[in-house]
């Protein structure tokens, strides 16, 4: 017995851990909500803004909420604080790593402040 799924359902399947594939409904909705991180929207507004069928927006938002990616209150949806925090942390980590690549580690300068553990014994 066959249990096929629709092509639309197939496209909505995530390959990464909680990160939807590009061009899926979930990715498009997250991108829209991230661009408007300080606002909340109804399903209808999200459907109109993303050009996704309203019948697909609701189930997609529910899945995103189950994964902690969006928050829901009343009839409004927004990107979750957790998702925004992860994005901010990722950007910060990238910036720190990039700044360290530009300036090589100064071992001699560090040495003058380093404590010698052999001198700490009593």
Secondary structure as GFF3:
##gff-version 3
##sequence-region A 1 122
A	DSSP	alpha_helix	7	12	.	.	.	ID=ss1
A	DSSP	alpha_helix	25	35	.	.	.	ID=ss2
A	DSSP	alpha_helix	43	50	.	.	.	ID=ss3
A	DSSP	alpha_helix	54	66	.	.	.	ID=ss4
A	DSSP	beta_strand	70	73	.	.	.	ID=ss5
A	DSSP	beta_strand	76	79	.	.	.	ID=ss6
A	DSSP	alpha_helix	81	102	.	.	.	ID=ss7
A	DSSP	alpha_helix	107	111	.	.	.	ID=ss8
A	DSSP	three_ten_helix	117	120	.	.	.	ID=ss9
###
